[in-house]
Amino acid sequence: MALVWQGHQGSRLRGTMSAFFMIGSAVSLVSLGVAGAVTPEILTLALWMVPAVLGGYLASRFVNRFLNAARLRLLALGASALGTLLLTGQLAALAALQP
């Protein structure tokens, strides 16, 4: 989604990405719950992530001041590239383990 919205104004990109991930996370959590894949351990791990989410939200108030259009675009492209590399590496590792 960052690639799709990279050329838009910063506030619109951030708002759209936030909504995208919020709705996507909720749908994923409900789907995993229905499938029986949400265990107490998973919920505990999720609760451990709440402080990081709140910290990121608070930090964004200060970081947004330094993100002009060019920096925001580079950040969006960098995050997308990093995600691509991590996913490709994970898939390659899984493929290597297959007989």
C-alpha positions, 0 to 999 in steps of 0.5 A, a space after each residue: 500500500 505504501 507503494 500505491 500511496 507514495 506520491 500523496 501528501 504525508 497526512 493522507 498517506 499516514 492516515 490511509 496506511 493507518 486505516 489499512 493496517 487497523 482494518 487488516 489487523 482486525 480482520 486477521 485477528 477475527 479470522 484467526 480467532 474463528 479458526 482457533 489459532 488464537 491461543 493464550 500465548 498469542 494474546 500474551 505476546 500481543 499485549 507485550 506489543 502494546 507499549 511499543 505501539 503506544 510509544 510509536 504513536 507518541 514518537 510519531 508526533 515528533 518525527 512527523 515534523 521532519 518528514 517532508 514529501 521526499 523523506 516520506 516517499 523514501 521511507 515508504 519505498 525503503 519499508 516496502 523494499 525491506 519487507 520484500 527482502 524479508 519475505 523473499 528471504 523467508 520464502 527462500 529459507 522455506 524452499 530450501 527446507 523442502 525435500 
